[in-house]
Amino acid sequence: MNFLVDAQLPLTLVSFIKTKGHNVIHTNDLPKKDKTTDTVIWNIAINEYRILITKDTDFINSFKLIPKHPKILMITTGNITNINLLILFEKYFDGVVRLFNTFKLVELNNKEIIAHKT
């Protein structure tokens, strides 16, 4: 699978996803880095068939309103250390990947993964 990690998430997440054998970029890899607009991020995710990993609820609002949208992994952990985020990804990432075979919107919180019907 292909992923795009949004600016508010750590670069170490990119390294972790690569170890799982997936193609992944961070907004830091884009020409405007963390200044890349949500619209550009949205379009890259759609055009490159990337699952957008984000904490930005604006993407969820767009997901509900715009018919053409990328798959999204919404991180709803609140403030969390990078180490604890990586621990959550280690625990749940394989399940997240499986859910994206069926669902377009998946949420990861501090205790579980939730697949949302769209």
DOMAR-488497 format. One record per residue (C-alpha): residue in one letter; residue number from 1; x negated, y negated, z; chain. Coordinates in steps of 0.02 Angstrom, whole numbers. Example, Ala and Ser with C-alpha at 12.3 -4.5 7.8 and 13.67 -1.06 7.14 Angstrom:
<res->A&n->1&east->-615&north->225&up->390&chain->A>
<res->S&n->2&east->-684&north->53&up->357&chain->A>
//
This chain:
<res->M&n->1&east->0&north->0&up->0&chain->A>
<res->N&n->2&east->-49&north->-181&up->-23&chain->A>
<res->F&n->3&east->-39&north->-307&up->118&chain->A>
<res->L&n->4&east->-57&north->-494&up->142&chain->A>
<res->V&n->5&east->-97&north->-552&up->319&chain->A>
<res->D&n->6&east->-35&north->-726&up->362&chain->A>
<res->A&n->7&east->-146&north->-862&up->437&chain->A>
<res->Q&n->8&east->-90&north->-848&up->618&chain->A>
<res->L&n->9&east->-150&north->-668&up->628&chain->A>
<res->P&n->10&east->-332&north->-620&up->654&chain->A>
<res->L&n->11&east->-456&north->-567&up->521&chain->A>
<res->T&n->12&east->-491&north->-411&up->625&chain->A>
<res->L&n->13&east->-320&north->-350&up->573&chain->A>
<res->V&n->14&east->-380&north->-349&up->392&chain->A>
<res->S&n->15&east->-528&north->-240&up->441&chain->A>
<res->F&n->16&east->-414&north->-119&up->533&chain->A>
<res->I&n->17&east->-294&north->-102&up->386&chain->A>
<res->K&n->18&east->-441&north->-71&up->268&chain->A>
<res->T&n->19&east->-499&north->73&up->378&chain->A>
<res->K&n->20&east->-328&north->150&up->348&chain->A>
<res->G&n->21&east->-363&north->149&up->161&chain->A>
<res->H&n->22&east->-249&north->7&up->108&chain->A>
<res->N&n->23&east->-281&north->-146&up->1&chain->A>
<res->V&n->24&east->-267&north->-302&up->108&chain->A>
<res->I&n->25&east->-305&north->-487&up->96&chain->A>
<res->H&n->26&east->-291&north->-626&up->223&chain->A>
<res->T&n->27&east->-233&north->-802&up->184&chain->A>
<res->N&n->28&east->-413&north->-848&up->223&chain->A>
<res->D&n->29&east->-458&north->-759&up->60&chain->A>
<res->L&n->30&east->-347&north->-877&up->-40&chain->A>
<res->P&n->31&east->-416&north->-1038&up->-118&chain->A>
<res->K&n->32&east->-329&north->-1153&up->7&chain->A>
<res->K&n->33&east->-356&north->-1032&up->153&chain->A>
<res->D&n->34&east->-244&north->-1072&up->302&chain->A>
<res->K&n->35&east->-176&north->-1225&up->209&chain->A>
<res->T&n->36&east->-90&north->-1112&up->82&chain->A>
<res->T&n->37&east->95&north->-1154&up->76&chain->A>
<res->D&n->38&east->228&north->-1029&up->124&chain->A>
<res->T&n->39&east->294&north->-1036&up->-55&chain->A>
<res->V&n->40&east->124&north->-985&up->-126&chain->A>
<res->I&n->41&east->107&north->-845&up->3&chain->A>
<res->W&n->42&east->284&north->-786&up->-37&chain->A>
<res->N&n->43&east->248&north->-783&up->-224&chain->A>
<res->I&n->44&east->82&north->-692&up->-204&chain->A>
<res->A&n->45&east->167&north->-559&up->-99&chain->A>
<res->I&n->46&east->303&north->-536&up->-230&chain->A>
<res->N&n->47&east->191&north->-542&up->-384&chain->A>
<res->E&n->48&east->56&north->-429&up->-312&chain->A>
<res->Y&n->49&east->179&north->-310&up->-226&chain->A>
<res->R&n->50&east->103&north->-349&up->-56&chain->A>
<res->I&n->51&east->188&north->-324&up->111&chain->A>
<res->L&n->52&east->178&north->-488&up->203&chain->A>
<res->I&n->53&east->122&north->-471&up->385&chain->A>
<res->T&n->54&east->172&north->-627&up->481&chain->A>
<res->K&n->55&east->231&north->-705&up->642&chain->A>
<res->D&n->56&east->311&north->-851&up->549&chain->A>
<res->T&n->57&east->500&north->-843&up->567&chain->A>
<res->D&n->58&east->520&north->-959&up->417&chain->A>
<res->F&n->59&east->485&north->-807&up->309&chain->A>
<res->I&n->60&east->629&north->-713&up->390&chain->A>
<res->N&n->61&east->746&north->-858&up->354&chain->A>
<res->S&n->62&east->689&north->-857&up->172&chain->A>
<res->F&n->63&east->705&north->-668&up->166&chain->A>
<res->K&n->64&east->889&north->-682&up->211&chain->A>
<res->L&n->65&east->925&north->-824&up->89&chain->A>
<res->I&n->66&east->821&north->-787&up->-66&chain->A>
<res->P&n->67&east->872&north->-634&up->-168&chain->A>
<res->K&n->68&east->697&north->-594&up->-230&chain->A>
<res->H&n->69&east->581&north->-567&up->-83&chain->A>
<res->P&n->70&east->430&north->-466&up->-32&chain->A>
<res->K&n->71&east->430&north->-332&up->101&chain->A>
<res->I&n->72&east->390&north->-409&up->270&chain->A>
<res->L&n->73&east->313&north->-343&up->429&chain->A>
<res->M&n->74&east->370&north->-467&up->561&chain->A>
<res->I&n->75&east->261&north->-474&up->717&chain->A>
<res->T&n->76&east->368&north->-523&up->867&chain->A>
<res->T&n->77&east->246&north->-492&up->1009&chain->A>
<res->G&n->78&east->239&north->-673&up->1066&chain->A>
<res->N&n->79&east->68&north->-729&up->1124&chain->A>
<res->I&n->80&east->-46&north->-578&up->1127&chain->A>
<res->T&n->81&east->-233&north->-554&up->1127&chain->A>
<res->N&n->82&east->-314&north->-491&up->968&chain->A>
<res->I&n->83&east->-370&north->-333&up->1059&chain->A>
<res->N&n->84&east->-191&north->-295&up->1116&chain->A>
<res->L&n->85&east->-126&north->-330&up->941&chain->A>
<res->L&n->86&east->-250&north->-206&up->870&chain->A>
<res->I&n->87&east->-198&north->-78&up->1001&chain->A>
<res->L&n->88&east->-17&north->-97&up->944&chain->A>
<res->F&n->89&east->-69&north->-77&up->762&chain->A>
<res->E&n->90&east->-169&north->78&up->804&chain->A>
<res->K&n->91&east->-17&north->152&up->892&chain->A>
<res->Y&n->92&east->118&north->105&up->766&chain->A>
<res->F&n->93&east->38&north->70&up->596&chain->A>
<res->D&n->94&east->65&north->242&up->519&chain->A>
<res->G&n->95&east->249&north->232&up->567&chain->A>
<res->V&n->96&east->260&north->57&up->494&chain->A>
<res->V&n->97&east->190&north->120&up->329&chain->A>
<res->R&n->98&east->316&north->263&up->324&chain->A>
<res->L&n->99&east->461&north->143&up->358&chain->A>
<res->F&n->100&east->411&north->34&up->209&chain->A>
<res->N&n->101&east->449&north->181&up->95&chain->A>
<res->T&n->102&east->633&north->147&up->136&chain->A>
<res->F&n->103&east->650&north->-25&up->215&chain->A>
<res->K&n->104&east->601&north->-201&up->161&chain->A>
<res->L&n->105&east->597&north->-281&up->333&chain->A>
<res->V&n->106&east->506&north->-201&up->479&chain->A>
<res->E&n->107&east->474&north->-279&up->648&chain->A>
<res->L&n->108&east->334&north->-239&up->769&chain->A>
<res->N&n->109&east->354&north->-296&up->948&chain->A>
<res->N&n->110&east->263&north->-251&up->1109&chain->A>
<res->K&n->111&east->357&north->-87&up->1131&chain->A>
<res->E&n->112&east->417&north->-21&up->964&chain->A>
<res->I&n->113&east->441&north->-37&up->778&chain->A>
<res->I&n->114&east->613&north->-79&up->712&chain->A>
<res->A&n->115&east->673&north->-55&up->534&chain->A>
<res->H&n->116&east->802&north->-185&up->484&chain->A>
<res->K&n->117&east->936&north->-149&up->356&chain->A>
<res->T&n->118&east->945&north->-288&up->226&chain->A>
//
